[in-house]
Amino acid sequence: MRVVVVGAGPAGMAAARTAADAGARVTMVDAEPDAGGQYLRGRAKFSHAGITHLKNTEAWLVENQTLHLRGPRQLGFDALVIATGAYDRALPFPGWDGPGVITAGAAQALAKQGVTLAERVIVTGTGPFLLPVATALRDLGATLVGVYEANSPLAWTREARAVLANRHKLGELASYRKALTHLETRTAVIAKHGDRVTVAKLDRHWRPVSHRTEHADLVCAGYGFLPRTDLVPNAKRTNDFLDVDERQQTSVPGVYAAGEVTGIGGADLAEAEGVVAGAAAAGREPPPEAVRAVRRGRLFAQALARAHAIGPGWRTWLNPDTTVCRCEKVSLADLTDATGLRELKLTSRVAMGRCQGRVCARNAAELTGVPFDGQRRVIAVPIPLGELAALPEEKQS
């Protein structure tokens, strides 16, 4: 049984290890130089005699039980586990494309290397991820001007079942108590010019009701996460995330998914999903304790999505000259009337740059009202034409 796992974060490592322990021949493919994903950032020290770990390797296409890799190179498989994780969702505001604004994920990655970039820092956005980012920056000596949560924590009072099932997370929340002293809710950064940062109080729809000016050198913004699902563009999904059954199988035969590509619920949920997916991919029954852990974790993930949903009022933060697409320098005023995302791309060049809309496509769709059903590309990552030309020609029968 040949099992290929794409991604070496908590979900991918768990899937690869479980499949190998079940007797499968496992290859784990990852674009990073070391295992661990964004969560562990190379600190995983992953090693398993039954797993071939292909580092610094990008996968760009799944086709006929074959995974295409940069090189070019192909890997055949009997089962494939997608564990490619997610990346920060950024919302545009005046000045977000200038110096001194980065995503919360980038701030955390730098902090894990001992880098803060600035002395006076603001962390803004929505979701519990803001707290470990703020804590890491504070521990490195940065001055936290503020930690601004756009939603209200009162939303969690309606999620008692999810909180009770995942009460171990309350201890994790308590570990961020130093960052919590800087927390303001229903608050967000809505503009930055030099070191002057406009901070607004928001209504429940995220429309500014008042604002003030703070001074900070760096704004770290994080508005949740978008999953990396490009390798399986035709798989069924809900709100961008891949739909899976209780064995973590997607709607594509032989393809499983684990971790943040199925929903954002933390490293413990990702690892449990990886165990279930790895066992199923190897043709074994998933361990009952892992299945139970997935059920508990999904309750939390669903509650998290509800409590920290993005409010439509963010669209009022922009001016006509606010950059929407950074790759192609497209402003809000440049966005055209269109009936769909494809037409919007062709007429305004939004989402036509190197990131291929990963940062701007959803935002542009929400700003114009065109339907958005996720990014569905045949080729998952940009590759040189020379690599396409080097592929073996298909034999004619």
C-alpha positions as CSV (number, residue, x, y, z in Angstrom):
1,M,0.0,0.0,0.0
2,R,1.5,3.3,-1.1
3,V,0.5,6.3,0.9
4,V,1.6,9.8,0.1
5,V,1.1,12.6,2.7
6,V,1.4,16.2,1.6
7,G,2.3,18.5,4.5
8,A,4.5,17.9,7.5
9,G,2.6,19.8,10.2
10,P,0.9,18.1,13.2
11,A,-1.8,16.6,10.9
12,G,0.7,15.4,8.2
13,M,3.2,14.0,10.7
14,A,0.4,12.1,12.5
15,A,-1.0,10.7,9.3
16,A,2.4,9.6,8.0
17,R,3.4,7.9,11.3
18,T,0.1,6.2,11.7
19,A,0.1,4.9,8.1
20,A,3.6,3.6,8.4
21,D,2.9,1.9,11.7
22,A,0.0,0.1,9.9
23,G,2.5,-1.3,7.3
24,A,2.0,1.2,4.4
25,R,4.9,2.5,2.4
26,V,4.8,6.2,3.2
27,T,6.2,9.3,1.5
28,M,5.7,12.6,3.2
29,V,6.1,15.6,1.0
30,D,6.6,19.1,2.3
31,A,7.7,22.5,0.9
32,E,9.6,23.4,4.1
33,P,13.2,22.4,5.0
34,D,12.1,20.7,8.3
35,A,9.0,19.0,9.6
36,G,6.7,20.8,12.0
37,G,4.6,23.1,9.8
38,Q,3.8,26.6,10.8
39,Y,2.9,25.5,14.3
40,L,6.2,23.9,15.3
41,R,8.4,25.7,12.7
42,G,11.1,23.0,12.3
43,R,11.1,22.1,16.0
44,A,9.4,18.7,15.5
45,K,12.6,16.6,15.0
46,F,10.5,14.2,13.0
47,S,12.1,10.8,12.3
48,H,10.5,7.4,11.3
49,A,12.3,4.5,9.7
50,G,9.3,3.7,7.6
51,I,8.8,7.1,6.1
52,T,10.5,8.8,3.2
53,H,10.5,12.5,3.9
54,L,10.9,14.7,0.8
55,K,11.8,18.2,2.1
56,N,11.9,21.5,0.2
57,T,9.5,19.9,-2.3
58,E,6.4,21.5,-3.8
59,A,3.4,19.5,-5.0
60,W,1.5,21.1,-7.8
61,L,-1.0,18.6,-9.3
62,V,-2.9,15.5,-8.4
63,E,-3.8,13.4,-11.5
64,N,-4.8,9.8,-12.0
65,Q,-3.3,8.4,-8.7
66,T,-0.2,10.5,-9.3
67,L,1.2,13.4,-7.4
68,H,3.2,15.8,-9.5
69,L,6.2,17.5,-7.8
70,R,8.4,20.4,-8.8
71,G,11.5,19.1,-10.4
72,P,9.6,17.7,-12.3
73,R,9.0,14.4,-10.5
74,Q,6.0,12.1,-10.1
75,L,4.8,10.0,-7.1
76,G,2.3,7.2,-7.6
77,F,0.0,6.4,-4.7
78,D,-2.8,4.2,-3.6
79,A,-4.0,6.7,-1.1
80,L,-3.2,10.4,-0.7
81,V,-3.6,12.5,2.5
82,I,-3.8,16.3,2.1
83,A,-2.5,18.0,5.2
84,T,-1.4,21.3,3.7
85,G,-2.7,23.5,6.4
86,A,-3.8,27.1,6.1
87,Y,-2.6,30.7,5.8
88,D,-3.6,34.0,7.3
89,R,-6.6,35.9,6.0
90,A,-5.7,39.5,5.6
91,L,-8.3,42.3,5.3
92,P,-7.3,45.5,3.5
93,F,-7.4,48.9,5.1
94,P,-5.7,52.2,4.2
95,G,-2.0,51.7,4.7
96,W,-2.0,47.9,5.0
97,D,0.3,47.7,2.0
98,G,2.9,50.0,3.4
99,P,5.8,49.4,5.8
100,G,5.0,48.3,9.3
101,V,2.1,46.0,8.6
102,I,2.4,42.2,8.5
103,T,0.1,39.2,9.1
104,A,-0.2,37.8,12.6
105,G,1.2,34.5,11.3
106,A,4.3,36.2,9.9
107,A,4.8,37.9,13.3
108,Q,4.6,34.6,15.1
109,A,7.0,32.9,12.6
110,L,9.5,35.7,13.2
111,A,9.0,35.7,16.9
112,K,9.9,32.0,17.0
113,Q,13.2,33.0,15.5
114,G,13.7,35.7,18.1
115,V,12.7,38.6,15.8
116,T,10.1,41.3,16.6
117,L,10.8,43.9,13.9
118,A,9.7,46.8,16.1
119,E,9.5,48.1,19.6
120,R,5.9,49.4,19.7
121,V,3.5,46.8,18.4
122,I,-0.3,46.4,17.9
123,V,-2.0,43.0,17.3
124,T,-5.4,43.2,15.6
125,G,-8.0,40.9,14.0
126,T,-10.2,38.2,15.4
127,G,-9.7,34.8,17.0
128,P,-7.7,33.3,19.8
129,F,-4.6,33.1,17.6
130,L,-4.0,36.8,18.4
131,L,-3.1,35.9,22.0
132,P,-0.1,33.6,21.4
133,V,1.2,36.1,18.8
134,A,0.9,39.0,21.3
135,T,2.5,36.9,24.1
136,A,5.4,35.9,21.9
137,L,6.1,39.5,20.9
138,R,5.8,40.7,24.6
139,D,8.2,37.9,25.8
140,L,10.8,39.2,23.3
141,G,10.6,42.7,24.8
142,A,8.1,44.4,22.5
143,T,5.8,47.0,24.0
144,L,2.2,45.9,23.3
145,V,0.3,49.1,22.5
146,G,-2.9,47.0,22.3
147,V,-4.4,43.7,21.3
148,Y,-7.6,44.4,19.4
149,E,-10.3,41.8,18.9
150,A,-13.0,42.8,16.4
151,N,-15.6,40.5,17.9
152,S,-17.1,40.2,21.4
153,P,-16.1,37.3,23.7
154,L,-19.8,37.2,24.8
155,A,-20.4,35.1,21.7
156,W,-18.7,32.2,23.5
157,T,-21.5,32.2,26.1
158,R,-23.7,30.5,23.4
159,E,-21.1,27.8,22.9
160,A,-21.3,26.0,26.2
161,R,-21.3,22.5,24.7
162,A,-18.1,23.1,22.7
163,V,-16.4,24.7,25.6
164,L,-17.3,21.9,28.0
165,A,-16.1,19.2,25.5
166,N,-12.8,21.1,25.1
167,R,-12.3,22.5,28.6
168,H,-8.6,21.7,28.5
169,K,-8.3,24.7,26.3
170,L,-9.2,27.0,29.2
171,G,-5.8,26.3,30.7
172,E,-4.2,27.3,27.4
173,L,-6.2,30.5,27.5
174,A,-5.0,31.2,31.0
175,S,-1.4,31.0,29.9
176,Y,-1.9,34.1,27.8
177,R,-3.0,36.2,30.8
178,K,-0.3,38.8,30.2
179,A,-1.6,39.5,26.7
180,L,-5.2,39.5,28.0
181,T,-4.4,42.6,30.0
182,H,-3.9,44.5,26.7
183,L,-7.1,43.1,25.1
184,E,-9.8,45.4,23.8
185,T,-12.9,43.8,22.2
186,R,-15.1,45.2,19.5
187,T,-12.0,47.1,18.4
188,A,-9.8,47.0,15.3
189,V,-7.1,48.9,13.3
190,I,-8.8,50.5,10.3
191,A,-5.9,52.6,9.0
192,K,-2.1,53.2,9.3
193,H,0.0,56.1,8.1
194,G,3.5,56.1,9.3
195,D,3.5,55.4,13.0
196,R,-0.1,56.8,13.4
197,V,-2.6,54.1,13.7
198,T,-6.3,54.6,13.5
199,V,-8.1,52.4,16.0
200,A,-11.9,52.1,15.9
201,K,-14.6,50.8,18.2
202,L,-16.9,48.7,16.2
203,D,-20.6,47.8,16.2
204,R,-21.7,44.2,16.0
205,H,-21.4,44.4,12.2
206,W,-17.9,45.8,12.4
207,R,-18.8,49.3,11.3
208,P,-16.8,52.0,13.1
209,V,-18.7,53.9,15.7
210,S,-15.8,56.0,17.0
211,H,-12.0,56.1,16.5
212,R,-8.8,57.3,18.1
213,T,-5.1,57.5,17.1
214,E,-2.4,55.4,18.6
215,H,1.3,55.3,17.8
216,A,2.9,52.0,16.8
217,D,5.8,50.9,14.5
218,L,4.2,47.6,13.6
219,V,0.7,46.3,13.2
220,C,0.2,42.5,13.1
221,A,-3.2,41.7,11.6
222,G,-4.9,38.3,11.5
223,Y,-8.5,37.6,10.5
224,G,-8.7,33.9,10.7
225,F,-7.3,31.5,8.1
226,L,-7.9,30.2,4.6
227,P,-7.2,26.6,3.8
228,R,-4.7,25.4,1.2
229,T,-7.0,23.1,-0.8
230,D,-5.5,23.8,-4.3
231,L,-4.4,20.2,-4.9
232,V,-8.0,18.9,-4.9
233,P,-9.9,21.7,-6.7
234,N,-12.9,19.5,-7.5
235,A,-13.4,18.1,-4.0
236,K,-16.6,19.1,-2.2
237,R,-16.2,21.8,0.4
238,T,-18.1,24.0,2.8
239,N,-17.0,27.6,3.4
240,D,-13.7,26.9,1.6
241,F,-12.9,23.9,3.8
242,L,-12.8,20.3,2.5
243,D,-15.8,18.1,3.4
244,V,-14.7,14.8,4.9
245,D,-16.5,11.7,6.3
246,E,-15.7,10.1,9.7
247,R,-12.6,8.4,8.1
248,Q,-11.4,11.8,6.8
249,Q,-12.0,10.8,3.2
250,T,-12.9,13.6,0.8
251,S,-15.4,13.3,-2.1
252,V,-12.4,12.3,-4.3
253,P,-11.8,8.5,-4.2
254,G,-8.6,7.6,-2.4
255,V,-7.9,11.2,-1.2
256,Y,-8.1,12.0,2.5
257,A,-7.7,15.3,4.3
258,A,-6.6,16.2,7.8
259,G,-5.9,19.4,9.8
260,E,-6.7,22.9,8.9
261,V,-7.8,22.1,5.3
262,T,-11.0,20.7,7.0
263,G,-11.5,23.5,9.5
264,I,-9.6,25.5,12.1
265,G,-9.6,23.9,15.5
266,G,-6.1,23.8,16.8
267,A,-3.1,21.5,16.7
268,D,-4.7,18.8,18.9
269,L,-7.6,18.5,16.4
270,A,-5.2,18.5,13.5
271,E,-3.2,15.7,15.0
272,A,-6.2,13.6,15.8
273,E,-7.5,14.0,12.2
274,G,-4.1,13.0,11.0
275,V,-4.2,9.7,13.0
276,V,-7.7,8.9,11.6
277,A,-6.7,9.8,8.0
278,G,-3.4,7.9,8.2
279,A,-5.1,4.7,9.5
280,A,-7.9,4.9,6.9
281,A,-5.4,5.6,4.1
282,A,-3.5,2.4,5.1
283,G,-6.7,0.4,5.0
284,R,-7.1,0.1,8.8
285,E,-9.9,1.1,11.2
286,P,-9.0,4.4,12.8
287,P,-8.4,4.2,16.6
288,P,-11.6,4.9,18.5
289,E,-9.9,7.5,20.8
290,A,-8.7,9.5,17.8
291,V,-12.2,9.4,16.3
292,R,-13.6,10.7,19.6
293,A,-11.0,13.4,19.8
294,V,-11.9,14.5,16.3
295,R,-15.6,14.8,17.2
296,R,-14.7,16.9,20.3
297,G,-12.4,19.1,18.3
298,R,-14.9,19.7,15.6
299,L,-17.3,21.1,18.1
300,F,-14.7,23.7,19.1
301,A,-13.8,24.4,15.4
302,Q,-17.5,25.1,14.6
303,A,-17.9,27.3,17.7
304,L,-14.7,29.2,16.8
305,A,-16.0,29.8,13.3
306,R,-19.3,31.2,14.7
307,A,-17.7,33.3,17.5
308,H,-15.1,34.9,15.3
309,A,-16.9,35.3,12.0
310,I,-15.8,38.3,9.9
311,G,-18.4,41.1,10.0
312,P,-19.4,42.8,6.7
313,G,-18.7,46.2,8.1
314,W,-15.0,45.9,7.3
315,R,-15.8,47.0,3.8
316,T,-16.5,50.5,5.1
317,W,-12.9,50.8,6.3
318,L,-11.6,51.3,2.8
319,N,-11.2,54.5,0.7
320,P,-11.4,54.4,-3.1
321,D,-7.6,54.4,-3.4
322,T,-7.0,51.6,-0.9
323,T,-5.1,48.8,-2.4
324,V,-7.1,45.6,-2.7
325,C,-4.7,43.4,-4.8
326,R,-1.1,44.0,-3.8
327,C,0.5,41.9,-6.6
328,E,-1.2,43.9,-9.4
329,K,-1.6,47.2,-7.6
330,V,-5.4,47.2,-7.9
331,S,-7.3,49.7,-5.8
332,L,-10.9,49.6,-4.6
333,A,-11.8,52.1,-7.3
334,D,-10.3,49.8,-10.0
335,L,-12.7,47.0,-9.2
336,T,-15.2,46.7,-12.0
337,D,-18.8,45.6,-12.2
338,A,-18.8,41.9,-13.0
339,T,-21.1,38.9,-12.8
340,G,-18.4,36.5,-11.6
341,L,-14.9,36.2,-10.2
342,R,-13.4,35.2,-13.6
343,E,-14.9,38.4,-15.3
344,L,-13.7,40.5,-12.4
345,K,-10.1,39.2,-12.8
346,L,-10.1,39.8,-16.6
347,T,-11.5,43.3,-16.3
348,S,-9.6,44.6,-13.3
349,R,-6.5,42.3,-13.0
350,V,-7.3,41.6,-9.4
351,A,-6.0,38.1,-8.4
352,M,-3.9,37.8,-11.5
353,G,-0.5,38.3,-9.8
354,R,1.9,35.8,-8.3
355,C,-0.3,34.9,-5.3
356,Q,-3.1,34.0,-7.8
357,G,-5.7,35.5,-5.5
358,R,-4.8,33.7,-2.3
359,V,-4.7,37.0,-0.5
360,C,-7.2,39.2,-2.5
361,A,-9.7,37.0,-4.3
362,R,-12.1,36.5,-1.4
363,N,-11.9,40.1,-0.4
364,A,-12.5,41.4,-3.9
365,A,-15.5,39.1,-4.2
366,E,-17.0,40.5,-1.0
367,L,-16.3,44.1,-2.0
368,T,-18.1,43.6,-5.4
369,G,-20.7,41.1,-4.5
370,V,-19.7,38.5,-7.0
371,P,-20.0,34.8,-6.0
372,F,-16.9,33.2,-4.4
373,D,-16.7,29.4,-4.3
374,G,-13.0,29.1,-3.4
375,Q,-9.9,29.1,-5.6
376,R,-10.2,26.2,-8.1
377,R,-7.0,25.9,-10.0
378,V,-5.7,23.0,-12.1
379,I,-2.1,23.8,-11.1
380,A,-1.8,24.4,-7.4
381,V,1.4,26.5,-7.3
382,P,3.2,28.7,-9.9
383,I,5.7,26.6,-11.9
384,P,8.0,27.4,-14.8
385,L,6.9,26.5,-18.3
386,G,10.1,24.5,-18.6
387,E,8.9,22.0,-16.0
388,L,5.7,21.5,-17.9
389,A,7.7,20.9,-21.1
390,A,9.9,18.4,-19.4
391,L,7.0,16.2,-18.4
392,P,6.9,12.8,-20.3
393,E,4.4,12.8,-23.2
394,E,1.4,10.7,-22.8
395,K,1.6,7.5,-24.8
396,Q,-1.1,7.1,-27.4
397,S,-2.8,3.7,-27.6
